[in-house]
Amino acid sequence: MTLDTPRKLSLLRDPVDLLFRGVARTAGITVLAIMSLVGLFLAYRATQALQVAGWSFFTEQSWEPDAGKFGIAAVLVGTILIALVAIVIAVPLATGTALYITDYAPRRIKQTLIGLVDLMAAIPSVVYGLWGFFFLQGNITDISRWISHTFGWIPIFAVDGADPNDPLASSTVYTSSTFIAGIVVALMIAPIITSIMREVFSQAPVGEREGALALGSTKWGMIRSVVIPFGLGGMIGGTMLGLGRALGETIAVYMIISPVFVIQPHILQAGASSVSSLIALKYGEATEFGTSALMAAGLALFIMTLIINFAASAIVARSRSGASS
Amino acid sequence: MSSTIDVRAIHERLDAATGETSIVQAVPAGTTLPRNVLSELPPELVTEQQPRRTSALRISDLLSAIGAAIASLAATTFLVTQLAPIQGPVAFGVIAYILFVVFYSILVAADETGPVVRDRIVLVIVHSLAFTIFITLVFVVLFSLIRGAQALPHLNFYTQDMSLAGPLDPLSDGGVLHAIVGTLIQIAIALAITIPLGLTTAVFLNEVPGPFARFVRTIVEAMTALPSIVAGLFIYASLILLLGFEKSGFAASLAISVMMLPIMIRSADVVLRLVPSTLKEASTGLGAGQWATVWRVVLPTSRSGLVTAIILATARGIGETSPVLLTSGFTASLNVDPLHGPMVSLPLAIFQFVKSPEPTMIARGFGTAAVLMLVVLLLFVIARLIGGQTIAKKERARQQRIELAADLRARAHGLATLPARTARLARRLTTRSGSAHAARKSDSTPTNKDDTV
């Protein structure tokens, strides 16, 4: 009796297939090389500056690299504050808009709205910057004044040097602030967040939606018990992707803020800072060491957005709505 | 309303009335019949029925919304003018809105229960959030277009550069030809680099899977997080400072490429992943090698999606200011040589124009923004036209066609045995709109008929 030995499987590829795989692999290697080059070059140049600055890089507020005194404490806090203002404004707007598109909008205009949101996500940031600088800057001071007047006892809304009882007081203390930059960035990222949230909301299973409605739920009851639990991962992921964009935004922020290099916790007050506008502001006059200090700041920003992006994609992938994608 | 219907009883009456034998005779007792048969009622039992109105809007909702709006406006006016010294249209709007929500919920609460009231409040809030964002975003775009309208009608705006026009010159001198040409050259070079490299890498990620491909995918995903200014800083520090190239259009193209490449690979990767594996297996089953499968099956299937990926990445690349700011240099004159001398692009030109305090320069800046947005809009419309037909959509549409055809065939078969009058009625009910809709409608017909029986 002979034992059945499993047949030996072998794959003989065509020469043209081998060539194709080689070319594809080469492209992959090239892209990997370019991307690693960017990362490694950044890291290499950044270490030159970091070795000089040491840990004070994270605690020092001023930016005078040639005097050996530089750090990202102020700009990093400024960046985070702008991004937080943007997220606080953009997320409710985006959630409402996404729900409107998936559940409330008349069927006729749905496709138009989706197209509009996607188009808004592609509008160049410099256009938002123009609007912020020429329109918002002049018209928002009333709101800023009102907020600081009413909620001034909360530290972040306080404004130094403003007298709320003087109606003729100049409004310049309220311009060029973190708040205004945050609003502009919020408008920029809201379409991106909306687009992701709409995608996950629209994937909520129809059977469960109809089940909720059939059990007598109202539309909001259905949204609360089916759509939002289903889309929660996507909501968080979309928010974090928006946060990543908000942290890296340069030109709109650069046009609006008047840079300061101290930690500025008063978001309504003139003077703000961000890592990317620091780079845009200082690269031209930077010496070689100054450039590597800027590289270090850029690297810190990159690592921050990187962590946020990876966390976002992990959350989306683990959530129910992201499992299929 | 009872939901069970004695089908046999109906049909026996039906047969007695018409003197025909309907298909129900061939069916053993206790069998659930296709619903169309239920339409075979004798004429006297069939009343012409209006389709039920499915709109959720009631007149009382509308009235309470209007009432709440009037009440909130009146109350806010009283509050602002008589009680509290609150100024500004914004404060007025905010107070009026809050009062509207309060009044509206009180009005709804008058004749509805708690969950319905909450539902209505959310309805109002969702609508107002959505309208806020759409109006603001449209306003942002219109603002640039309107402010730029001064500069746009001048033909010289598109045919001249700024080399001979100073900040004080009127809008009839000078233009942004140099920026338009610069943008086109830079994006062309960037595309020449990113399209072959990006698409081949996306194909690599999907066709040559393995640990290495996974690693490349992770790195590419990481690089989508690269802030665009850091991409610019990289090219500035490496190409310009380290290797001694001058600030030029080519350097700007490289910076744009570094930024665009991960975006393009990522979206092309997603598109390629959507190619049905059945197609690839069929191709392999017919004896095609891997290259032939990719070239003749994978790429043609995903062509529209890949084009969309390219165009959307292009729109991002064209609109980014910060990488160009660091690498291209600034010039007021036309430069068509990407390798030598500074070359300005549209976003950078906007940025430089609005730095000037002169109103004509600011008008030029807004005009340039309008041109840039038109370019992006054009790209976007092309992308929508090409990308509207994704594979998933095509497949879904094909499935729907098949289902519809099967549905119609079944219906036609059922209709053939019906008496003429009910057939007409059934046809009227079923052909009103799409198949799913019609099915739901004819679902509701039998239960209505039950009442009549």
Interface residues (C-beta under 8 A of the other chain):
Chain A: R13 D14 V16 D17 L19 F20 R21 V23 A24 R25 A27 G28 T30 V31 L32 I34 M35 S36 V38 G39 F41 L42 R45 P92 L93 A94 T95 G96 T97 L99 Y100 I101 D103 Y104 A105 L113 G115 L116 D118 L119 M120 A122 I123 P124 S125 V126 V127 Y128 L130 W131 F133 F134 F135 D142 I143 W146 L187 A190 P191 T194 S217 T218 K219 W220 G221 I223 G244 L247 G248 T250 I251 M255 S276 I279 A280 Y283 E288 T291 S292 L294 M295 G298 L299 L301 F302 T305 L306 I308 N309 F310 S313
Chain B: Q87 G88 V90 A91 P115 V116 R118 D119 V122 L123 I125 V126 H127 S128 L129 A130 T132 I133 F134 T136 L137 V138 F139 V140 V141 F143 S144 R147 P196 L197 G198 T200 T201 V203 F204 L205 E207 V208 F212 A213 F215 V216 I219 V220 E221 A222 M223 T224 A225 L226 P227 S228 I229 V230 A231 L233 F234 Y236 A237 S238 L241 V258 L261 P262 I265 G289 Q290 W291 A292 V294 L312 A315 R316 I318 G319 E320 T321 S322 L325 L326 P347 I350 F351 V354 I362 G365 F366 A369 L372 M373 V376 L377 L379 F380 R384
